[in-house]
Amino acid sequence: MAAWVVYPQVRGKAPVVLVVHEIYGLTTWIRAVADQLAADGFIAIAPDLMTGKISPATPDSAPQLATQIIRTLSPATVHAQLKAVGNYGLSLPAAKQGTYAVVGFCWGGSTAFAHAVANPELGAAVVFYGSSPASADLSRVKAPVLGLYGELDARVNVSIASADSALQASGRKFDWQMYAGAGHGFLRNQDGMSGANLAAAKLAWPRTVVFLRNTVGR
């Protein structure tokens, strides 16, 4: 499958972080997120989970078509692909050995959280405004999870409390933050919500980098 792979400028080996795209697919914006993660010291890999189903230009030129296609993907196949890409990343000569992390946005945020269920060997998951898995499935989570949410994102936020309770009951780490006045997709739409999205982005990204450095970056 196709993937956008970006290396950091560091002296030693670097941890691997997968960037799970939004419902629109591997857009220019998602590739820019991977670029920023590399600038922050990680080998960033953004896999195209619709490889072979749409042209590489579709996510930017026809987002509605990408949205239709992504809804046909099998979750089991997606998680198998993510694990394969993660293992590929760890096999790179420049990669720090151990395990990989995932960072996802919107659809990719939900997928990143679900990947912590599907792959107990995962090193860490960062969920940007993605819905949580079913509480009954969360007992399989071993990785620490960071959740970053906008206050005005009612559809997603309704699943936070149950996930928090389930993960606490199983002794797992679920660190989450709600950003006042911010809406869904605040990292991409930083001009929205009269400045609240930008304020959320300025706080959420440094928190993400610190979390990744403290988990897979050690």
C-alpha positions, 0 to 999 in steps of 0.5 A: 500500500502507498504511504507518505514517509517522513524522516526527522533530522536527528542523530540517533534512531527515531520512534515510529508514529503512524498518522491515520487520515481523516474520512477524506483520505490521505490529503495534503493536510495529513501529509503536512501533519506527518511533516510536522511530526518528523520535525518534532523528532519522529519517523512519521508514516501516513498510510493511504488506507484507500490504496487501489480504491481511489486515485492519489489526487481524489482526497484533495480534488473530490473529498465527497467521493473519498468519504463514500469510499472510506465507508466501505472499508473493512475494519479488520482489513484496516487494522491489519494494514496499520499493523503491517505499516507499523512493522514496516516502519520498525524495520527501517534502519533509522527506526528505534526498536520497540513498538509504534504509536498511532495518531488519528483525526476524526475518522482516523481518531476513532480508528486510532482508538480502535487500533489500540483494541485490535493491537495490544502490542501498540505503544500509544494512541493519540485520538483527535476528536474521534469516537471511543470503541464500545466499552466491552472492547476496551479491556483489550487495550494495553497502550496508553491513550491520549484523547483531545476533544473540542467542547462543542463536538457533541457527537464524539464527546458522548462516548468519552465518559464510558471509555474513561470508566472502562479504562480506569476499571481495567487499570489503563491510562486514558488521559483526555482533555476537553478544549473550551469553545472548540469544535470538531476538527479543530486542528485542521480548522484553526480559523473556526469558532472565533479563535477557540479552535486555534487556542485548542490547537496551540495546546493540543499539539505540544501535548501530543508531542510530549505524550509520544516522547514519553511513551514510544520515544523513551 
